[in-house]
Amino acid sequence: LFKIEAPNSFFVAEWSAGELLSYYGSILAFIGTVVLGILALYQNHIIKIEADKRTEILEQREYDSNMPKFIAIPTGSNGLRTNLRFSIRNISENLASEVELYDIKVLKPNNEVFWTSDTNYKYLSLSSNEEIKIELKNPALQGDGYIFSLEMQCVDKFDKQHKYMIKGICEKIDTFPVFKITELI
């Protein structure tokens, strides 16, 4: 267009061809820079979201691996599950300190309280694979479906307190309870 002569003075360019090309080159460079900047910000946002997810998973794994875990095993009783004896073992690799067993009771099948212990048990610590033995002073159970219920709390190595609900259900009159330990939030 710059090589064709303008038929009237209105169409005469005030810029030279080089200035016009330089102007359009600057606009295209600006648009390219903005698009690449937006793309970089978007990619950084996606990478941050994935890194946050990975960090959350790693933190949860760290928490889970450092949390004390326990099992409860019945070890005996007198007739009709009188004076039930059981042990609680730390099956994790972590120390549990300030271990306390409390709110110990036996519930009838209809969840009515049958017996409540007047004793709480406290232990300074429970290391890995160590167990504590508990003997309750409960009366004889005369039927099926009784539930041994107690709560436990301890402190992990990060000084965080954990609370657990321990329930042992006696399905039949001649069997020991099957214990289940659930962490309370």
Stockholm file with secondary structure:
# STOCKHOLM 1.0

chainA/1-185         LFKIEAPNSFFVAEWSAGELLSYYGSILAFIGTVVLGILALYQNHIIKIEADKRTEILEQREYDSNMPKFIAIPTGSNGLRTNLRFSIRNISENLASEVELYDIKVLKPNNEVFWTSDTNYKYLSLSSNEEIKIELKNPALQGDGYIFSLEMQCVDKFDKQHKYMIKGICEKIDTFPVFKITELI
#=GR chainA/1-185 SS CTTSCCSSGGGCCSSCHHHHHHHHHHHHHHHHHHHHHHHHHHHHHHHHHHHHHHHHHHHHHHHHHTSCCEEEEEEEEEGGGEEEEEEEEECSSSCEEEEEEEEEEEECTTSCEEEECSCCEEEEEECTTCEEEEECCCCCCCSSCEEEEEEEEEECTTSCEEEEEEEEEECSTTSCCEEEEEEEC
#=GC SS_cons         CTTSCCSSGGGCCSSCHHHHHHHHHHHHHHHHHHHHHHHHHHHHHHHHHHHHHHHHHHHHHHHHHTSCCEEEEEEEEEGGGEEEEEEEEECSSSCEEEEEEEEEEEECTTSCEEEECSCCEEEEEECTTCEEEEECCCCCCCSSCEEEEEEEEEECTTSCEEEEEEEEEECSTTSCCEEEEEEEC
//
